[in-house]
């Protein structure tokens, strides 16, 4: 068994938080990179919308949220929690919790397992690269409002989710002149 690796976890949403907890339980040294100012990933509501919702303009302001204000989950709370940390009734007895309740659950999870101290908020990862092809060493380049830096790790876990960029269909018969607006 390999122990005491230095591991980068990219993203402090559901997957990133659980990954960090399990790595810490196994005795690894963990750094969690989170580009926003809070944990929760997709469960953080932002009322703003992007000016280019299809993501065609690379210079658009990016708004990382796919929630809408009245969103309830489509998965019952009994399946949304973790086996050792259930998403129990937090004031709303209905089976399908609102997004605020899921976010509070994640914040409580991070607090109860002391995960917040390992998270570098407002730190965007801009590059991950293997140091040498034969080694299990990776360089992670990150950027904050104060500048950028690089750090080496023995492992990297990417927990950024799949809602950051829209997927555009490749439709037969639609050439380069087709407009997705």
N, C-alpha and C positions, 0 to 999 in steps of 0.2 A: 504494500500500500504506500502511495506517495503522500507525504504529509508536509504541512507547512509551506505550501506554495503561495506566492504572491499573485493574486487573481484580480483582474479588472472586470467589473460588471458594468455594462453600459445600459443604463435605464433604471429608474427607480419606480416602475409601475409594479403590477402584480408579480410578473415573472422575475423581475430584478430583485424585489424584496425577498421573495421565497428563496431565490438562488443565493442571495447574500446570507440569509439566515442559515441555510444548510451548509454553505462553505465555512461559515464561522463555527458552526457546531462541530465540524470536522477538524477545526484547528488551523484553517488557512488564514492568511492575511488578505483582507479584502478592501478594495477601493471601489465605491459605486459612483459612477459619473451620471449626473442628471442635468440636462441642459436647462430645465425650468427652475423656478425658485421654490418648488415644492414637490413632494413625492405624490404618487398616485397615477401617473401616466394618463391613460385614456379616461380615467374617472375624474379628472380635473375639468370642471366646466369653465368654458371661456365664451362669453357672449359675442365676441368678435367673429367675423367670417372673413375668409380670404377673398381678395378682389378677383382672383383667378382660381375658382374652385376645381378646375380640371388640372391645375398644376402645370400648364404649358409654359407660362412665363417664369423663367428661372430666377428673375429678380423680384418676384412678388414677396410681400410680407407673408411669412408662413405662420399660420395659426394652428397649433397642434391640438385639435379637439374635434371629435366627431360626435359630441353629445349635443343634445338639445335640452332646453330648460326642463321640460316635463318628462324626461326619459325615466322609464322603469326598466329594470333588466328583463330579459326574456328567458332567464334561467332562475329557477326557484332558489331561495336563499340557502336551502339545505345543501345544494350542489355548488354554491359559490364560495363557501368557506373552505378551510383546510381541515384535514382529518383531525389534527390536534388543536385547531383554533377555528371553531365554527363561526359562521356569520349568523349569530343569534338575533332575536328580536331586539332592536335598538330603539324602541318607541313606536314603530309601525308594525303591527302584527301581520300585515299582508305578506303573502309568499314571495312576491316579486318586488324587491326593494328599489327605492329611488337611487339615482346616482350619488346623491349626497351621503346616503347611508353606506354605500360601498366605499366611498372615499374615506369616511370616518373609520370604517372597519380597517382599512389599510393603514391609516395614521395610528390607530390603536395597536395594530400588529407591529408596526415599526417601533413604537414606543415601548411596548411590552418586551420586545426582544432586543432593545437598545441598538436598532439598526441605523437610526438617524446620524449617529456619530461617525458612521463610515461613509456617509453620502457627501459628495462634493456638489453642492447645488450651483446652478448657473454656470455649469462647466460642460461645454459641448465637445464631444469627441469628433475630431475632424479627420483623423487617419489612424488606422491600425495596420501594422506591417510586421511580418516575421523578421527577426533580426538576422538569423542565418537559416538557410534551408534545412540544415540538419539538427538544429537546436529547437527546444521548446521555449523560446524566448520571443517576446513580442514587444514592440514599441507602440505606445499609445500616445498620440499627440492630441492635446486638448487645448481649448481656448476659453478664456474668461474675459470679462470686461477689462481686466488689468493686463492681459497679454496671453501668450501661449507658452506651452511647455511640453516636454516629452518625459515619459516614464516607462521603465521596462517592467514586464510581468512574465511569469511562467505560463499563464493561461489567461484567456479573455473569453467572457461569456457575453454575447450580444442579446439583450433583452429589450429591444426597441419596439416590439410589436409590429403589426402589419397595416396600420392605418395612417402612416406618415405620408405616403405618396399615393395618389389615385392611380388605378390601373385603367389604361385606355384600351379599348378593344381594337384589334386590327381587323377591320371589316373589308372583305374582298370587294373590289371595285371602288374603294375610296382612296384616291391618290393623294399626293402631297397638297393639292389645292383644297382638300376638305377642311372645313373650319369646325372645331369642337367648341363653338361658343353658342 
